[in-house]
Amino acid sequence: MNTDINHILVNGAQIAFNKMRRAQSFNARLYYYAEIGVYLEVSLSHGAGITPESHDQIQEIYKQATHFHMGENKRSRLAG
């Protein structure tokens, strides 16, 4: 059971990040960025069987998403 929740959280965050990278608008990117943030928040739940390794993986996905989101925002401001 514990591995199921870990698998769901990590894969959910990765899927959201992949969708974020393909998103064509600021609002869509923001939506997926927020979704990754929710996965990160849930991974902090104590007593839910979330492993530190899963939390670390989600935290890394969140860092990558933050970098990507900020880069896209800067790129769109410079282009517009």
N, CA, C and O atoms as a Maestro MAE file, in Angstrom:
{
 s_m_m2io_version
 :::
 2.0.0
}

f_m_ct {
 s_m_title
 :::
 protein
 m_atom[320] {
  # First column is atom index #
  i_m_mmod_type
  r_m_x_coord
  r_m_y_coord
  r_m_z_coord
  i_m_residue_number
  s_m_chain_name
  s_m_pdb_residue_name
  s_m_pdb_atom_name
  i_m_atomic_number
  :::
  1 25 0.825 -1.200 0.000 1 A "MET " " N  " 7
  2 3 0.000 0.000 0.000 1 A "MET " " CA " 6
  3 2 0.863 1.255 0.000 1 A "MET " " C  " 6
  4 15 0.619 2.171 -0.785 1 A "MET " " O  " 8
  5 25 1.875 1.311 0.874 2 A "ASN " " N  " 7
  6 3 2.717 2.495 0.952 2 A "ASN " " CA " 6
  7 2 3.415 2.798 -0.362 2 A "ASN " " C  " 6
  8 15 3.549 3.958 -0.751 2 A "ASN " " O  " 8
  9 25 3.860 1.751 -1.045 3 A "THR " " N  " 7
  10 3 4.533 1.990 -2.315 3 A "THR " " CA " 6
  11 2 3.552 2.518 -3.352 3 A "THR " " C  " 6
  12 15 3.950 3.261 -4.250 3 A "THR " " O  " 8
  13 25 2.276 2.148 -3.247 4 A "ASP " " N  " 7
  14 3 1.278 2.658 -4.179 4 A "ASP " " CA " 6
  15 2 1.147 4.174 -4.071 4 A "ASP " " C  " 6
  16 15 1.139 4.861 -5.092 4 A "ASP " " O  " 8
  17 25 1.045 4.703 -2.868 5 A "ILE " " N  " 7
  18 3 0.881 6.143 -2.699 5 A "ILE " " CA " 6
  19 2 2.142 6.870 -3.148 5 A "ILE " " C  " 6
  20 15 2.054 7.945 -3.741 5 A "ILE " " O  " 8
  21 25 3.293 6.309 -2.880 6 A "ASN " " N  " 7
  22 3 4.539 6.918 -3.323 6 A "ASN " " CA " 6
  23 2 4.619 6.952 -4.844 6 A "ASN " " C  " 6
  24 15 5.005 7.959 -5.438 6 A "ASN " " O  " 8
  25 25 4.252 5.846 -5.455 7 A "HIS " " N  " 7
  26 3 4.245 5.746 -6.917 7 A "HIS " " CA " 6
  27 2 3.266 6.762 -7.522 7 A "HIS " " C  " 6
  28 15 3.594 7.443 -8.493 7 A "HIS " " O  " 8
  29 25 2.090 6.854 -6.952 8 A "ILE " " N  " 7
  30 3 1.072 7.790 -7.443 8 A "ILE " " CA " 6
  31 2 1.556 9.233 -7.339 8 A "ILE " " C  " 6
  32 15 1.401 10.007 -8.283 8 A "ILE " " O  " 8
  33 25 2.133 9.597 -6.212 9 A "LEU " " N  " 7
  34 3 2.584 10.978 -6.014 9 A "LEU " " CA " 6
  35 2 3.722 11.349 -6.954 9 A "LEU " " C  " 6
  36 15 3.676 12.396 -7.600 9 A "LEU " " O  " 8
  37 25 4.731 10.509 -7.035 10 A "VAL " " N  " 7
  38 3 5.883 10.823 -7.888 10 A "VAL " " CA " 6
  39 2 5.470 10.861 -9.354 10 A "VAL " " C  " 6
  40 15 5.831 11.789 -10.077 10 A "VAL " " O  " 8
  41 25 4.720 9.862 -9.793 11 A "ASN " " N  " 7
  42 3 4.295 9.839 -11.194 11 A "ASN " " CA " 6
  43 2 3.327 10.977 -11.509 11 A "ASN " " C  " 6
  44 15 3.377 11.550 -12.597 11 A "ASN " " O  " 8
  45 25 2.453 11.305 -10.567 12 A "GLY " " N  " 7
  46 3 1.536 12.421 -10.777 12 A "GLY " " CA " 6
  47 2 2.272 13.731 -10.948 12 A "GLY " " C  " 6
  48 15 1.932 14.534 -11.817 12 A "GLY " " O  " 8
  49 25 3.287 13.949 -10.118 13 A "ALA " " N  " 7
  50 3 4.087 15.170 -10.233 13 A "ALA " " CA " 6
  51 2 4.841 15.199 -11.559 13 A "ALA " " C  " 6
  52 15 4.935 16.247 -12.198 13 A "ALA " " O  " 8
  53 25 5.375 14.059 -11.972 14 A "GLN " " N  " 7
  54 3 6.116 13.998 -13.245 14 A "GLN " " CA " 6
  55 2 5.188 14.238 -14.425 14 A "GLN " " C  " 6
  56 15 5.557 14.946 -15.362 14 A "GLN " " O  " 8
  57 25 4.008 13.671 -14.398 15 A "ILE " " N  " 7
  58 3 3.033 13.885 -15.484 15 A "ILE " " CA " 6
  59 2 2.642 15.351 -15.550 15 A "ILE " " C  " 6
  60 15 2.565 15.925 -16.636 15 A "ILE " " O  " 8
  61 25 2.396 15.962 -14.399 16 A "ALA " " N  " 7
  62 3 2.035 17.385 -14.375 16 A "ALA " " CA " 6
  63 2 3.175 18.240 -14.935 16 A "ALA " " C  " 6
  64 15 2.929 19.213 -15.647 16 A "ALA " " O  " 8
  65 25 4.417 17.880 -14.614 17 A "PHE " " N  " 7
  66 3 5.563 18.626 -15.141 17 A "PHE " " CA " 6
  67 2 5.669 18.475 -16.652 17 A "PHE " " C  " 6
  68 15 5.948 19.448 -17.354 17 A "PHE " " O  " 8
  69 25 5.450 17.272 -17.155 18 A "ASN " " N  " 7
  70 3 5.475 17.060 -18.600 18 A "ASN " " CA " 6
  71 2 4.389 17.882 -19.293 18 A "ASN " " C  " 6
  72 15 4.630 18.474 -20.345 18 A "ASN " " O  " 8
  73 25 3.199 17.917 -18.705 19 A "LYS " " N  " 7
  74 3 2.109 18.720 -19.267 19 A "LYS " " CA " 6
  75 2 2.446 20.207 -19.192 19 A "LYS " " C  " 6
  76 15 2.125 20.968 -20.105 19 A "LYS " " O  " 8
  77 25 3.082 20.609 -18.121 20 A "MET " " N  " 7
  78 3 3.479 22.007 -17.956 20 A "MET " " CA " 6
  79 2 4.448 22.418 -19.064 20 A "MET " " C  " 6
  80 15 4.336 23.512 -19.615 20 A "MET " " O  " 8
  81 25 5.385 21.552 -19.384 21 A "ARG " " N  " 7
  82 3 6.365 21.870 -20.432 21 A "ARG " " CA " 6
  83 2 5.712 21.973 -21.803 21 A "ARG " " C  " 6
  84 15 6.215 22.684 -22.673 21 A "ARG " " O  " 8
  85 25 4.613 21.283 -22.005 22 A "ARG " " N  " 7
  86 3 3.910 21.341 -23.295 22 A "ARG " " CA " 6
  87 2 2.852 22.442 -23.351 22 A "ARG " " C  " 6
  88 15 2.329 22.746 -24.423 22 A "ARG " " O  " 8
  89 25 2.542 23.028 -22.223 23 A "ALA " " N  " 7
  90 3 1.467 24.033 -22.152 23 A "ALA " " CA " 6
  91 2 1.799 25.229 -23.027 23 A "ALA " " C  " 6
  92 15 2.956 25.634 -23.142 23 A "ALA " " O  " 8
  93 25 0.767 25.785 -23.640 24 A "GLN " " N  " 7
  94 3 0.947 26.891 -24.572 24 A "GLN " " CA " 6
  95 2 0.620 28.249 -23.982 24 A "GLN " " C  " 6
  96 15 0.826 29.271 -24.637 24 A "GLN " " O  " 8
  97 25 0.118 28.282 -22.763 25 A "SER " " N  " 7
  98 3 -0.272 29.571 -22.186 25 A "SER " " CA " 6
  99 2 0.229 29.679 -20.751 25 A "SER " " C  " 6
  100 15 0.523 28.679 -20.096 25 A "SER " " O  " 8
  101 25 0.316 30.912 -20.286 26 A "PHE " " N  " 7
  102 3 0.718 31.174 -18.913 26 A "PHE " " CA " 6
  103 2 -0.230 30.482 -17.942 26 A "PHE " " C  " 6
  104 15 0.211 29.833 -16.994 26 A "PHE " " O  " 8
  105 25 -1.536 30.620 -18.179 27 A "ASN " " N  " 7
  106 3 -2.525 30.035 -17.260 27 A "ASN " " CA " 6
  107 2 -2.396 28.522 -17.178 27 A "ASN " " C  " 6
  108 15 -2.522 27.946 -16.098 27 A "ASN " " O  " 8
  109 25 -2.146 27.878 -18.302 28 A "ALA " " N  " 7
  110 3 -1.983 26.423 -18.295 28 A "ALA " " CA " 6
  111 2 -0.720 26.035 -17.539 28 A "ALA " " C  " 6
  112 15 -0.734 25.095 -16.744 28 A "ALA " " O  " 8
  113 25 0.377 26.757 -17.785 29 A "ARG " " N  " 7
  114 3 1.614 26.474 -17.051 29 A "ARG " " CA " 6
  115 2 1.405 26.678 -15.556 29 A "ARG " " C  " 6
  116 15 1.860 25.868 -14.748 29 A "ARG " " O  " 8
  117 25 0.727 27.743 -15.189 30 A "LEU " " N  " 7
  118 3 0.480 28.032 -13.778 30 A "LEU " " CA " 6
  119 2 -0.352 26.929 -13.124 30 A "LEU " " C  " 6
  120 15 -0.091 26.543 -11.984 30 A "LEU " " O  " 8
  121 25 -1.354 26.424 -13.846 31 A "TYR " " N  " 7
  122 3 -2.193 25.347 -13.333 31 A "TYR " " CA " 6
  123 2 -1.351 24.114 -13.002 31 A "TYR " " C  " 6
  124 15 -1.463 23.552 -11.912 31 A "TYR " " O  " 8
  125 25 -0.513 23.701 -13.943 32 A "TYR " " N  " 7
  126 3 0.295 22.500 -13.714 32 A "TYR " " CA " 6
  127 2 1.366 22.738 -12.654 32 A "TYR " " C  " 6
  128 15 1.706 21.826 -11.900 32 A "TYR " " O  " 8
  129 25 1.894 23.949 -12.594 33 A "TYR " " N  " 7
  130 3 2.855 24.291 -11.553 33 A "TYR " " CA " 6
  131 2 2.198 24.165 -10.166 33 A "TYR " " C  " 6
  132 15 2.790 23.620 -9.234 33 A "TYR " " O  " 8
  133 25 0.982 24.671 -10.053 34 A "ALA " " N  " 7
  134 3 0.244 24.558 -8.791 34 A "ALA " " CA " 6
  135 2 -0.050 23.092 -8.464 34 A "ALA " " C  " 6
  136 15 0.000 22.690 -7.302 34 A "ALA " " O  " 8
  137 25 -0.352 22.308 -9.480 35 A "GLU " " N  " 7
  138 3 -0.621 20.880 -9.262 35 A "GLU " " CA " 6
  139 2 0.620 20.187 -8.697 35 A "GLU " " C  " 6
  140 15 0.508 19.361 -7.791 35 A "GLU " " O  " 8
  141 25 1.781 20.512 -9.217 36 A "ILE " " N  " 7
  142 3 3.025 19.939 -8.700 36 A "ILE " " CA " 6
  143 2 3.219 20.369 -7.249 36 A "ILE " " C  " 6
  144 15 3.668 19.580 -6.418 36 A "ILE " " O  " 8
  145 25 2.884 21.609 -6.949 37 A "GLY " " N  " 7
  146 3 2.970 22.101 -5.572 37 A "GLY " " CA " 6
  147 2 2.080 21.313 -4.629 37 A "GLY " " C  " 6
  148 15 2.445 21.078 -3.476 37 A "GLY " " O  " 8
  149 25 0.924 20.907 -5.109 38 A "VAL " " N  " 7
  150 3 0.023 20.093 -4.281 38 A "VAL " " CA " 6
  151 2 0.655 18.726 -4.008 38 A "VAL " " C  " 6
  152 15 0.610 18.232 -2.882 38 A "VAL " " O  " 8
  153 25 1.240 18.124 -5.033 39 A "TYR " " N  " 7
  154 3 1.923 16.838 -4.819 39 A "TYR " " CA " 6
  155 2 3.034 16.997 -3.788 39 A "TYR " " C  " 6
  156 15 3.219 16.134 -2.930 39 A "TYR " " O  " 8
  157 25 3.775 18.109 -3.875 40 A "LEU " " N  " 7
  158 3 4.844 18.349 -2.903 40 A "LEU " " CA " 6
  159 2 4.275 18.494 -1.503 40 A "LEU " " C  " 6
  160 15 4.813 17.930 -0.550 40 A "LEU " " O  " 8
  161 25 3.199 19.241 -1.374 41 A "GLU " " N  " 7
  162 3 2.564 19.448 -0.066 41 A "GLU " " CA " 6
  163 2 2.078 18.123 0.524 41 A "GLU " " C  " 6
  164 15 2.272 17.859 1.711 41 A "GLU " " O  " 8
  165 25 1.457 17.303 -0.295 42 A "VAL " " N  " 7
  166 3 0.965 16.005 0.172 42 A "VAL " " CA " 6
  167 2 2.133 15.114 0.586 42 A "VAL " " C  " 6
  168 15 2.019 14.326 1.525 42 A "VAL " " O  " 8
  169 25 3.255 15.245 -0.119 43 A "SER " " N  " 7
  170 3 4.407 14.396 0.214 43 A "SER " " CA " 6
  171 2 4.986 14.722 1.588 43 A "SER " " C  " 6
  172 15 5.791 13.953 2.113 43 A "SER " " O  " 8
  173 25 4.590 15.847 2.176 44 A "LEU " " N  " 7
  174 3 5.043 16.216 3.519 44 A "LEU " " CA " 6
  175 2 4.198 15.591 4.623 44 A "LEU " " C  " 6
  176 15 4.521 15.722 5.803 44 A "LEU " " O  " 8
  177 25 3.112 14.909 4.243 45 A "SER " " N  " 7
  178 3 2.203 14.321 5.221 45 A "SER " " CA " 6
  179 2 2.906 13.255 6.048 45 A "SER " " C  " 6
  180 15 3.471 12.302 5.511 45 A "SER " " O  " 8
  181 25 2.861 13.429 7.333 46 A "HIS " " N  " 7
  182 3 3.458 12.450 8.234 46 A "HIS " " CA " 6
  183 2 2.445 11.336 8.511 46 A "HIS " " C  " 6
  184 15 1.249 11.592 8.648 46 A "HIS " " O  " 8
  185 25 2.926 10.134 8.590 47 A "GLY " " N  " 7
  186 3 2.073 9.003 8.912 47 A "GLY " " CA " 6
  187 2 1.247 8.488 7.750 47 A "GLY " " C  " 6
  188 15 0.389 7.626 7.935 47 A "GLY " " O  " 8
  189 25 1.492 9.002 6.560 48 A "ALA " " N  " 7
  190 3 0.722 8.558 5.391 48 A "ALA " " CA " 6
  191 2 1.486 7.538 4.556 48 A "ALA " " C  " 6
  192 15 1.005 7.102 3.510 48 A "ALA " " O  " 8
  193 25 2.670 7.162 5.013 49 A "GLY " " N  " 7
  194 3 3.455 6.174 4.280 49 A "GLY " " CA " 6
  195 2 4.277 6.759 3.154 49 A "GLY " " C  " 6
  196 15 4.754 6.026 2.288 49 A "GLY " " O  " 8
  197 25 4.452 8.080 3.152 50 A "ILE " " N  " 7
  198 3 5.257 8.725 2.126 50 A "ILE " " CA " 6
  199 2 6.721 8.589 2.524 50 A "ILE " " C  " 6
  200 15 7.111 8.983 3.623 50 A "ILE " " O  " 8
  201 25 7.517 8.040 1.643 51 A "THR " " N  " 7
  202 3 8.934 7.846 1.962 51 A "THR " " CA " 6
  203 2 9.722 9.134 1.728 51 A "THR " " C  " 6
  204 15 9.331 9.968 0.911 51 A "THR " " O  " 8
  205 25 10.824 9.288 2.443 52 A "PRO " " N  " 7
  206 3 11.684 10.457 2.206 52 A "PRO " " CA " 6
  207 2 12.197 10.516 0.762 52 A "PRO " " C  " 6
  208 15 12.382 11.598 0.205 52 A "PRO " " O  " 8
  209 25 12.417 9.362 0.177 53 A "GLU " " N  " 7
  210 3 12.890 9.308 -1.204 53 A "GLU " " CA " 6
  211 2 11.836 9.882 -2.160 53 A "GLU " " C  " 6
  212 15 12.168 10.620 -3.087 53 A "GLU " " O  " 8
  213 25 10.582 9.539 -1.928 54 A "SER " " N  " 7
  214 3 9.501 10.072 -2.773 54 A "SER " " CA " 6
  215 2 9.399 11.583 -2.607 54 A "SER " " C  " 6
  216 15 9.250 12.317 -3.584 54 A "SER " " O  " 8
  217 25 9.480 12.037 -1.361 55 A "HIS " " N  " 7
  218 3 9.442 13.477 -1.116 55 A "HIS " " CA " 6
  219 2 10.591 14.176 -1.842 55 A "HIS " " C  " 6
  220 15 10.392 15.223 -2.458 55 A "HIS " " O  " 8
  221 25 11.786 13.602 -1.772 56 A "ASP " " N  " 7
  222 3 12.942 14.194 -2.442 56 A "ASP " " CA " 6
  223 2 12.754 14.238 -3.954 56 A "ASP " " C  " 6
  224 15 13.120 15.221 -4.598 56 A "ASP " " O  " 8
  225 25 12.187 13.179 -4.520 57 A "GLN " " N  " 7
  226 3 11.941 13.160 -5.971 57 A "GLN " " CA " 6
  227 2 10.940 14.241 -6.360 57 A "GLN " " C  " 6
  228 15 11.135 14.940 -7.354 57 A "GLN " " O  " 8
  229 25 9.889 14.377 -5.596 58 A "ILE " " N  " 7
  230 3 8.866 15.389 -5.891 58 A "ILE " " CA " 6
  231 2 9.445 16.789 -5.697 58 A "ILE " " C  " 6
  232 15 9.154 17.700 -6.472 58 A "ILE " " O  " 8
  233 25 10.253 16.953 -4.675 59 A "GLN " " N  " 7
  234 3 10.887 18.250 -4.442 59 A "GLN " " CA " 6
  235 2 11.796 18.628 -5.621 59 A "GLN " " C  " 6
  236 15 11.852 19.796 -6.007 59 A "GLN " " O  " 8
  237 25 12.498 17.659 -6.185 60 A "GLU " " N  " 7
  238 3 13.349 17.921 -7.347 60 A "GLU " " CA " 6
  239 2 12.501 18.285 -8.568 60 A "GLU " " C  " 6
  240 15 12.860 19.189 -9.322 60 A "GLU " " O  " 8
  241 25 11.395 17.598 -8.764 61 A "ILE " " N  " 7
  242 3 10.488 17.932 -9.869 61 A "ILE " " CA " 6
  243 2 9.971 19.361 -9.692 61 A "ILE " " C  " 6
  244 15 9.881 20.121 -10.656 61 A "ILE " " O  " 8
  245 25 9.633 19.716 -8.456 62 A "TYR " " N  " 7
  246 3 9.140 21.065 -8.164 62 A "TYR " " CA " 6
  247 2 10.212 22.117 -8.462 62 A "TYR " " C  " 6
  248 15 9.905 23.174 -9.012 62 A "TYR " " O  " 8
  249 25 11.456 21.833 -8.103 63 A "LYS " " N  " 7
  250 3 12.549 22.765 -8.411 63 A "LYS " " CA " 6
  251 2 12.699 22.949 -9.918 63 A "LYS " " C  " 6
  252 15 12.855 24.072 -10.396 63 A "LYS " " O  " 8
  253 25 12.651 21.857 -10.660 64 A "GLN " " N  " 7
  254 3 12.757 21.931 -12.118 64 A "GLN " " CA " 6
  255 2 11.579 22.714 -12.698 64 A "GLN " " C  " 6
  256 15 11.749 23.515 -13.617 64 A "GLN " " O  " 8
  257 25 10.394 22.479 -12.158 65 A "ALA " " N  " 7
  258 3 9.196 23.179 -12.629 65 A "ALA " " CA " 6
  259 2 9.302 24.674 -12.337 65 A "ALA " " C  " 6
  260 15 8.907 25.498 -13.162 65 A "ALA " " O  " 8
  261 25 9.830 25.023 -11.172 66 A "THR " " N  " 7
  262 3 10.007 26.431 -10.825 66 A "THR " " CA " 6
  263 2 10.952 27.096 -11.808 66 A "THR " " C  " 6
  264 15 10.664 28.178 -12.321 66 A "THR " " O  " 8
  265 25 12.071 26.457 -12.067 67 A "HIS " " N  " 7
  266 3 13.051 27.004 -13.008 67 A "HIS " " CA " 6
  267 2 12.429 27.163 -14.405 67 A "HIS " " C  " 6
  268 15 12.599 28.192 -15.060 67 A "HIS " " O  " 8
  269 25 11.718 26.138 -14.839 68 A "PHE " " N  " 7
  270 3 11.083 26.185 -16.160 68 A "PHE " " CA " 6
  271 2 10.043 27.300 -16.218 68 A "PHE " " C  " 6
  272 15 10.027 28.086 -17.165 68 A "PHE " " O  " 8
  273 25 9.190 27.369 -15.227 69 A "HIS " " N  " 7
  274 3 8.111 28.358 -15.205 69 A "HIS " " CA " 6
  275 2 8.676 29.781 -15.222 69 A "HIS " " C  " 6
  276 15 8.201 30.632 -15.974 69 A "HIS " " O  " 8
  277 25 9.675 30.030 -14.403 70 A "MET " " N  " 7
  278 3 10.278 31.356 -14.371 70 A "MET " " CA " 6
  279 2 10.959 31.683 -15.697 70 A "MET " " C  " 6
  280 15 10.881 32.815 -16.173 70 A "MET " " O  " 8
  281 25 11.617 30.709 -16.285 71 A "GLY " " N  " 7
  282 3 12.265 30.912 -17.582 71 A "GLY " " CA " 6
  283 2 11.263 31.229 -18.682 71 A "GLY " " C  " 6
  284 15 11.495 32.109 -19.511 71 A "GLY " " O  " 8
  285 25 10.158 30.510 -18.685 72 A "GLU " " N  " 7
  286 3 9.120 30.768 -19.694 72 A "GLU " " CA " 6
  287 2 8.495 32.143 -19.504 72 A "GLU " " C  " 6
  288 15 8.204 32.834 -20.480 72 A "GLU " " O  " 8
  289 25 8.290 32.537 -18.267 73 A "ASN " " N  " 7
  290 3 7.722 33.872 -17.993 73 A "ASN " " CA " 6
  291 2 8.670 34.957 -18.493 73 A "ASN " " C  " 6
  292 15 8.241 35.926 -19.120 73 A "ASN " " O  " 8
  293 25 9.943 34.790 -18.216 74 A "LYS " " N  " 7
  294 3 10.940 35.769 -18.662 74 A "LYS " " CA " 6
  295 2 10.992 35.802 -20.197 74 A "LYS " " C  " 6
  296 15 11.026 36.874 -20.802 74 A "LYS " " O  " 8
  297 25 10.997 34.637 -20.804 75 A "ARG " " N  " 7
  298 3 11.051 34.548 -22.268 75 A "ARG " " CA " 6
  299 2 9.839 35.226 -22.900 75 A "ARG " " C  " 6
  300 15 9.981 35.946 -23.888 75 A "ARG " " O  " 8
  301 25 8.666 35.008 -22.348 76 A "SER " " N  " 7
  302 3 7.448 35.602 -22.923 76 A "SER " " CA " 6
  303 2 7.426 37.120 -22.717 76 A "SER " " C  " 6
  304 15 6.913 37.847 -23.567 76 A "SER " " O  " 8
  305 25 7.972 37.602 -21.611 77 A "ARG " " N  " 7
  306 3 8.046 39.062 -21.388 77 A "ARG " " CA " 6
  307 2 9.004 39.702 -22.372 77 A "ARG " " C  " 6
  308 15 8.726 40.781 -22.895 77 A "ARG " " O  " 8
  309 25 10.133 39.049 -22.633 78 A "LEU " " N  " 7
  310 3 11.111 39.588 -23.563 78 A "LEU " " CA " 6
  311 2 10.593 39.564 -25.000 78 A "LEU " " C  " 6
  312 15 10.899 40.453 -25.794 78 A "LEU " " O  " 8
  313 25 9.809 38.544 -25.321 79 A "ALA " " N  " 7
  314 3 9.267 38.406 -26.684 79 A "ALA " " CA " 6
  315 2 8.099 39.365 -26.919 79 A "ALA " " C  " 6
  316 15 7.850 39.768 -28.055 79 A "ALA " " O  " 8
  317 25 7.393 39.726 -25.870 80 A "GLY " " N  " 7
  318 3 6.173 40.526 -26.022 80 A "GLY " " CA " 6
  319 2 6.438 41.954 -25.826 80 A "GLY " " C  " 6
  320 15 5.521 42.770 -25.918 80 A "GLY " " O  " 8
  :::
 }
 m_bond[319] {
  # First column is bond index #
  i_m_from
  i_m_to
  i_m_order
  :::
  1 1 2 1
  2 2 3 1
  3 3 4 2
  4 3 5 1
  5 5 6 1
  6 6 7 1
  7 7 8 2
  8 7 9 1
  9 9 10 1
  10 10 11 1
  11 11 12 2
  12 11 13 1
  13 13 14 1
  14 14 15 1
  15 15 16 2
  16 15 17 1
  17 17 18 1
  18 18 19 1
  19 19 20 2
  20 19 21 1
  21 21 22 1
  22 22 23 1
  23 23 24 2
  24 23 25 1
  25 25 26 1
  26 26 27 1
  27 27 28 2
  28 27 29 1
  29 29 30 1
  30 30 31 1
  31 31 32 2
  32 31 33 1
  33 33 34 1
  34 34 35 1
  35 35 36 2
  36 35 37 1
  37 37 38 1
  38 38 39 1
  39 39 40 2
  40 39 41 1
  41 41 42 1
  42 42 43 1
  43 43 44 2
  44 43 45 1
  45 45 46 1
  46 46 47 1
  47 47 48 2
  48 47 49 1
  49 49 50 1
  50 50 51 1
  51 51 52 2
  52 51 53 1
  53 53 54 1
  54 54 55 1
  55 55 56 2
  56 55 57 1
  57 57 58 1
  58 58 59 1
  59 59 60 2
  60 59 61 1
  61 61 62 1
  62 62 63 1
  63 63 64 2
  64 63 65 1
  65 65 66 1
  66 66 67 1
  67 67 68 2
  68 67 69 1
  69 69 70 1
  70 70 71 1
  71 71 72 2
  72 71 73 1
  73 73 74 1
  74 74 75 1
  75 75 76 2
  76 75 77 1
  77 77 78 1
  78 78 79 1
  79 79 80 2
  80 79 81 1
  81 81 82 1
  82 82 83 1
  83 83 84 2
  84 83 85 1
  85 85 86 1
  86 86 87 1
  87 87 88 2
  88 87 89 1
  89 89 90 1
  90 90 91 1
  91 91 92 2
  92 91 93 1
  93 93 94 1
  94 94 95 1
  95 95 96 2
  96 95 97 1
  97 97 98 1
  98 98 99 1
  99 99 100 2
  100 99 101 1
  101 101 102 1
  102 102 103 1
  103 103 104 2
  104 103 105 1
  105 105 106 1
  106 106 107 1
  107 107 108 2
  108 107 109 1
  109 109 110 1
  110 110 111 1
  111 111 112 2
  112 111 113 1
  113 113 114 1
  114 114 115 1
  115 115 116 2
  116 115 117 1
  117 117 118 1
  118 118 119 1
  119 119 120 2
  120 119 121 1
  121 121 122 1
  122 122 123 1
  123 123 124 2
  124 123 125 1
  125 125 126 1
  126 126 127 1
  127 127 128 2
  128 127 129 1
  129 129 130 1
  130 130 131 1
  131 131 132 2
  132 131 133 1
  133 133 134 1
  134 134 135 1
  135 135 136 2
  136 135 137 1
  137 137 138 1
  138 138 139 1
  139 139 140 2
  140 139 141 1
  141 141 142 1
  142 142 143 1
  143 143 144 2
  144 143 145 1
  145 145 146 1
  146 146 147 1
  147 147 148 2
  148 147 149 1
  149 149 150 1
  150 150 151 1
  151 151 152 2
  152 151 153 1
  153 153 154 1
  154 154 155 1
  155 155 156 2
  156 155 157 1
  157 157 158 1
  158 158 159 1
  159 159 160 2
  160 159 161 1
  161 161 162 1
  162 162 163 1
  163 163 164 2
  164 163 165 1
  165 165 166 1
  166 166 167 1
  167 167 168 2
  168 167 169 1
  169 169 170 1
  170 170 171 1
  171 171 172 2
  172 171 173 1
  173 173 174 1
  174 174 175 1
  175 175 176 2
  176 175 177 1
  177 177 178 1
  178 178 179 1
  179 179 180 2
  180 179 181 1
  181 181 182 1
  182 182 183 1
  183 183 184 2
  184 183 185 1
  185 185 186 1
  186 186 187 1
  187 187 188 2
  188 187 189 1
  189 189 190 1
  190 190 191 1
  191 191 192 2
  192 191 193 1
  193 193 194 1
  194 194 195 1
  195 195 196 2
  196 195 197 1
  197 197 198 1
  198 198 199 1
  199 199 200 2
  200 199 201 1
  201 201 202 1
  202 202 203 1
  203 203 204 2
  204 203 205 1
  205 205 206 1
  206 206 207 1
  207 207 208 2
  208 207 209 1
  209 209 210 1
  210 210 211 1
  211 211 212 2
  212 211 213 1
  213 213 214 1
  214 214 215 1
  215 215 216 2
  216 215 217 1
  217 217 218 1
  218 218 219 1
  219 219 220 2
  220 219 221 1
  221 221 222 1
  222 222 223 1
  223 223 224 2
  224 223 225 1
  225 225 226 1
  226 226 227 1
  227 227 228 2
  228 227 229 1
  229 229 230 1
  230 230 231 1
  231 231 232 2
  232 231 233 1
  233 233 234 1
  234 234 235 1
  235 235 236 2
  236 235 237 1
  237 237 238 1
  238 238 239 1
  239 239 240 2
  240 239 241 1
  241 241 242 1
  242 242 243 1
  243 243 244 2
  244 243 245 1
  245 245 246 1
  246 246 247 1
  247 247 248 2
  248 247 249 1
  249 249 250 1
  250 250 251 1
  251 251 252 2
  252 251 253 1
  253 253 254 1
  254 254 255 1
  255 255 256 2
  256 255 257 1
  257 257 258 1
  258 258 259 1
  259 259 260 2
  260 259 261 1
  261 261 262 1
  262 262 263 1
  263 263 264 2
  264 263 265 1
  265 265 266 1
  266 266 267 1
  267 267 268 2
  268 267 269 1
  269 269 270 1
  270 270 271 1
  271 271 272 2
  272 271 273 1
  273 273 274 1
  274 274 275 1
  275 275 276 2
  276 275 277 1
  277 277 278 1
  278 278 279 1
  279 279 280 2
  280 279 281 1
  281 281 282 1
  282 282 283 1
  283 283 284 2
  284 283 285 1
  285 285 286 1
  286 286 287 1
  287 287 288 2
  288 287 289 1
  289 289 290 1
  290 290 291 1
  291 291 292 2
  292 291 293 1
  293 293 294 1
  294 294 295 1
  295 295 296 2
  296 295 297 1
  297 297 298 1
  298 298 299 1
  299 299 300 2
  300 299 301 1
  301 301 302 1
  302 302 303 1
  303 303 304 2
  304 303 305 1
  305 305 306 1
  306 306 307 1
  307 307 308 2
  308 307 309 1
  309 309 310 1
  310 310 311 1
  311 311 312 2
  312 311 313 1
  313 313 314 1
  314 314 315 1
  315 315 316 2
  316 315 317 1
  317 317 318 1
  318 318 319 1
  319 319 320 2
  :::
 }
}
